[in-house]
Amino acid sequence: QVQLVESGGGLVQPGGSLRLSCAASGISFRRYDMGWYHQAPGKQRELVTIINSGGTINYADSVKGRFTISRDNAKNTVHLQMNSLKPEDTAVYYCNAGRVVGGVRSAYWGQGTQVTVSS
């Protein structure tokens, strides 16, 4: 059974920081691309950042220079360090694990963790 469990969300003031974590089980973690997505009320889920199985990282333009993704293959975890948070970062943040094998993509999602940036 695959599980992705996020933690670390909460309420923070503008300019503050949060660190999200995602613990994975039931998958060969090191073989998966790991991503963070967010979804604000009334909006579509969007990619925030992704780190592939080889360690290559991409960020959405809106978070470049403020957010940092990292992975620990020994602990089957991926982290998202969020600095200089803005009210527009408010959303539910989801962890995603994805992999393509033989042309078939498999993907798994966590349950999400709420991040609220407000004074």
Contact map, one row per residue, 1 for C-alpha under 8 A:
11100000000000000000000011000000000000000000000000000000000000000000000000000000000000000000000000000000000000000000000
11110000000000000000000111100000000000000000000000000000000000000000000000000000000000000000000000000000000100000000000
11111000000000000000001111000000000000000000000000000000000000000000000000000000000000000000000000000000000101000000000
01111100000000000000011110000000000000000000000000000000000000000000000000000000000000000000001100000000000111100000000
00111110000000000000011100000000000000000000000000000000000000000000000000000000000000000000001000000000000001110000000
00011111000000000001111000000000000000000000000000000000000000000000000000000000000000000000011000000000000001111000000
00001111100000000001110000000000000000000000000000000000000000000000000000000000000000000000000000000000000000001000000
00000111110000000111100000000000000000000000000000000000000000000000000000000000000000000000000000000000000000001000000
00000011111000000111000000000000000000000000000000000000000000000000000000000000000000000000000000000000000000001111000
00000001111100000100000000000000000000000000000000000000000000000000000000000000000000000000000000000000000000001111000
00000000111110000000000000000000000000000000000000000000000000000000000000000000000000000000000000000000000000000011110
00000000011111011100000000000000000000000000000000000000000000000000000000000000000000000000000000000000000000000011111
00000000001111110000000000000000000000000000000000000000000000000000000000000000000010000000000000000000000000000000111
00000000000111110000000000000000000000000000000000000000000000000000000000000000000111100000000000000000000000000000111
00000000000011111000000000000000000000000000000000000000000000000000000000000000001111000000000000000000000000000000000
00000000000111111100000000000000000000000000000000000000000000000000000000000000001110000000000000000000000000000000000
00000000000100111110000000000000000000000000000000000000000000000000000000000000111110000000000000000000000000000000000
00000001110100011111000000000000000000000000000000000000000000000000000000000000111000000000000000000000000000000000000
00000001100000001111100000000000000000000000000000000000000000000000000000000011110000000000000000000000000000000000000
00000111100000000111110000000000000000000000000000000000000000000000000000000011110000000000000000000000000000000000000
00000111000000000011111000000000000000000000000000000000000000000000000000001111000000000000000000000000000000000000000
00011110000000000001111100000000000000000000000000000000000000000000000000001110000000000000001000000000000001000000000
00111100000000000000111110000000000000000000000000000000000000000000000000111100000000000000000000000000000000000000000
01111000000000000000011111101000000000000000000000000000000000000000000000011000000000000000000000000000000000000000000
11110000000000000000001111101000000000000000000000000000000000000000000000010000000000000000000000000000000000000000000
11100000000000000000000111110000000000000000000000000000000000000000000000000000000000000000000000000000000000000000000
01000000000000000000000111111000000000000000000000000000000000000000000000000000000000000000000000000000000000000000000
00000000000000000000000001111111000000000000000000000000000000000000000000000000000000000000000000000000000000000000000
00000000000000000000000110111111000000000000000000000000000000000000000010010000000000000000000000000000000000000000000
00000000000000000000000000011111000000000000000000001000000000000000000010010000000000000000000000000000000000000000000
00000000000000000000000000011111100000000000000000001000000000000000000000000000000000000000000000100000000000000000000
00000000000000000000000000011111110000000000000000011000000000000000000000000000000000000000000011100000000000000000000
00000000000000000000000000000011111000000000000001111000000000000000000000000000000000000000000011100000000000000000000
00000000000000000000000000000001111100000000000001111000000000000000000000000100000000000000001111000000000000000000000
00000000000000000000000000000000111110000000001111100000000000000000000000000000000000000000001110000000000000000000000
00000000000000000000000000000000011111000000001111000000000000000000000000000001000000000000111100000000000000000000000
00000000000000000000000000000000001111100000111110000000000000000000000000000000000000000000111100000000000000000000000
00000000000000000000000000000000000111110000111100000000000000000000000000000000000000000011110000000000000000000000000
00000000000000000000000000000000000011111011110000000000000000000000000000000000000000000011100000000000000000000000000
00000000000000000000000000000000000001111111100000000000000000000000000000000000000000000111000000000000000000000000000
00000000000000000000000000000000000000111110000000000000000000000000000000000000000000000010000000000000000000000000000
00000000000000000000000000000000000000011111000000000000000000000000000000000000000000000000000000000000000000000000000
00000000000000000000000000000000000000111111100000000000000000000000000000000000000000000000000000000000000000000000000
00000000000000000000000000000000000000110111110000000000000000000000000000000000000000000000000000000000000000000000000
00000000000000000000000000000000000011110011111000000000000000000000000000000000000000000000000000000000000000000000000
00000000000000000000000000000000000011100001111100000000000000000000000000000000000000000000000000000000000000000000000
00000000000000000000000000000000001111000000111111000000000100000000000000000000000000000000000000000000000000000000000
00000000000000000000000000000000001111000000011111000000001100100000000000000000000000000000000000000000000000000000000
00000000000000000000000000000000001110000000001111100000111100000000100000000000000000000000000000000000000000000000000
00000000000000000000000000000000111100000000001111110000111000000000100000000000000000000000000000000000000000000000000
00000000000000000000000000000000111000000000000011111111110000000000111000000000000000000000000000000000000000000000000
00000000000000000000000000000001110000000000000001111111100000000000000000000000000000000000000000000000000000000000000
00000000000000000000000000000111110000000000000000111111000000000000000000000000000000000000000000000000000000000000000
00000000000000000000000000000000000000000000000000111111000000000000000000000000000000000000000000000000000000000000000
00000000000000000000000000000000000000000000000000111111100000000000000000000000000000000000000000000000000000000000000
00000000000000000000000000000000000000000000000000111111110000000000000000000000000000000000000000000000000000000000000
00000000000000000000000000000000000000000000000011110011111000000000100000000000000000000000000000000000000000000000000
00000000000000000000000000000000000000000000000011100001111100000000000000000000000000000000000000000000000000000000000
00000000000000000000000000000000000000000000000111000000111110110000000000000000000000000000000000000000000000000000000
00000000000000000000000000000000000000000000001110000000011111110000000000000000000000000000000000000000000000000000000
00000000000000000000000000000000000000000000000000000000001111110000000000000000000000000000000000000000000000000000000
00000000000000000000000000000000000000000000000000000000000111110000000000000000000000000000000000000000000000000000000
00000000000000000000000000000000000000000000000100000000001111111110000000000000000000000000000000000000000000000000000
00000000000000000000000000000000000000000000000000000000001111111110000000000000000000000000000000000000000000000000000
00000000000000000000000000000000000000000000000000000000000000111111000000000000000000000000000000000000000000000000000
00000000000000000000000000000000000000000000000000000000000000111111000000000000011110000000000000000000000000000000000
00000000000000000000000000000000000000000000000000000000000000111111100000000001111000000000000000000000000000000000000
00000000000000000000000000000000000000000000000000000000000000001111110000000001110000000000000000000000000000000000000
00000000000000000000000000000000000000000000000011100000100000000011111000000111100000000000000000000000000000000000000
00000000000000000000000000000000000000000000000000100000000000000001111100000111000000000000000000000000000000000000000
00000000000000000000000000000000000000000000000000100000000000000000111110011110000000000000000000000000000000000000000
00000000000000000000000000000000000000000000000000000000000000000000011111111100000000000000000000000000000000000000000
00000000000000000000000000001100000000000000000000000000000000000000001111111000000000000000000000000000000000000000000
00000000000000000000000000000000000000000000000000000000000000000000000111110000000000000000000000000000000000000000000
00000000000000000000001000000000000000000000000000000000000000000000000111111000000000000000000000000000000000000000000
00000000000000000000001110001100000000000000000000000000000000000000001111111100000000000000000000000000000000000000000
00000000000000000000111100000000000000000000000000000000000000000000001110111110000000000000000000000000000000000000000
00000000000000000000111000000000010000000000000000000000000000000000111100011111000000000000000000000000000000000000000
00000000000000000011110000000000000000000000000000000000000000000000111000001111100000000000000000000000000000000000000
00000000000000000011100000000000000100000000000000000000000000000011110000000111110000000000000000000000000000000000000
00000000000000001111000000000000000000000000000000000000000000000011100000000011111000000000000000000000000000000000000
00000000000000001111000000000000000000000000000000000000000000000111000000000001111110000000000000000000000000000000000
00000000000000111100000000000000000000000000000000000000000000000110000000000000111110000000000000000000000000000000000
00000000000001111000000000000000000000000000000000000000000000000100000000000000011111000000000000000000000000000000000
00000000000011111000000000000000000000000000000000000000000000000100000000000000011111101000000000000000000000000000100
00000000000001100000000000000000000000000000000000000000000000000000000000000000000111111100000000000000000000000000100
00000000000001000000000000000000000000000000000000000000000000000000000000000000000011111100000000000000000000000001110
00000000000000000000000000000000000000000000000000000000000000000000000000000000000001111100000000000000000000000000100
00000000000000000000000000000000000000000000000000000000000000000000000000000000000011111110000000000000000000000011100
00000000000000000000000000000000000000010000000000000000000000000000000000000000000001111111000000000000000000000111100
00000000000000000000000000000000000001111000000000000000000000000000000000000000000000001111100000000000000000000111000
00000000000000000000000000000000000001110000000000000000000000000000000000000000000000000111110000000000000000011110000
00000000000000000000000000000000000111100000000000000000000000000000000000000000000000000011111000000000000000011110000
00000100000000000000000000000000000111000000000000000000000000000000000000000000000000000001111100000000000011111000000
00011100000000000000010000000000011110000000000000000000000000000000000000000000000000000000111110000000000011110000000
00010000000000000000000000000000011110000000000000000000000000000000000000000000000000000000011111000000001111000000000
00000000000000000000000000000001111000000000000000000000000000000000000000000000000000000000001111100000001110000000000
00000000000000000000000000000001110000000000000000000000000000000000000000000000000000000000000111110000111100000000000
00000000000000000000000000000011100000000000000000000000000000000000000000000000000000000000000011111000111000000000000
00000000000000000000000000000000000000000000000000000000000000000000000000000000000000000000000001111111110000000000000
00000000000000000000000000000000000000000000000000000000000000000000000000000000000000000000000000111111110000000000000
00000000000000000000000000000000000000000000000000000000000000000000000000000000000000000000000000011111000000000000000
00000000000000000000000000000000000000000000000000000000000000000000000000000000000000000000000000011111100000000000000
00000000000000000000000000000000000000000000000000000000000000000000000000000000000000000000000000011111110000000000000
00000000000000000000000000000000000000000000000000000000000000000000000000000000000000000000000001111011111000000000000
00000000000000000000000000000000000000000000000000000000000000000000000000000000000000000000000001111001111100000000000
00000000000000000000000000000000000000000000000000000000000000000000000000000000000000000000000111100000111110000000000
01110000000000000000000000000000000000000000000000000000000000000000000000000000000000000000000111000000011111000000000
00010000000000000000000000000000000000000000000000000000000000000000000000000000000000000000011110000000001111100000000
00111100000000000000010000000000000000000000000000000000000000000000000000000000000000000000011100000000000111110000000
00011100000000000000000000000000000000000000000000000000000000000000000000000000000000000000011000000000000011111000000
00001100000000000000000000000000000000000000000000000000000000000000000000000000000000000001111000000000000001111100000
00000111110000000000000000000000000000000000000000000000000000000000000000000000000000000001110000000000000000111110000
00000000110000000000000000000000000000000000000000000000000000000000000000000000000000000111100000000000000000011111000
00000000111100000000000000000000000000000000000000000000000000000000000000000000000000001111100000000000000000001111100
00000000111100000000000000000000000000000000000000000000000000000000000000000000000000101110000000000000000000000111110
00000000001111000000000000000000000000000000000000000000000000000000000000000000000011111100000000000000000000000011111
00000000001111000000000000000000000000000000000000000000000000000000000000000000000000100000000000000000000000000001111
00000000000111000000000000000000000000000000000000000000000000000000000000000000000000000000000000000000000000000000111
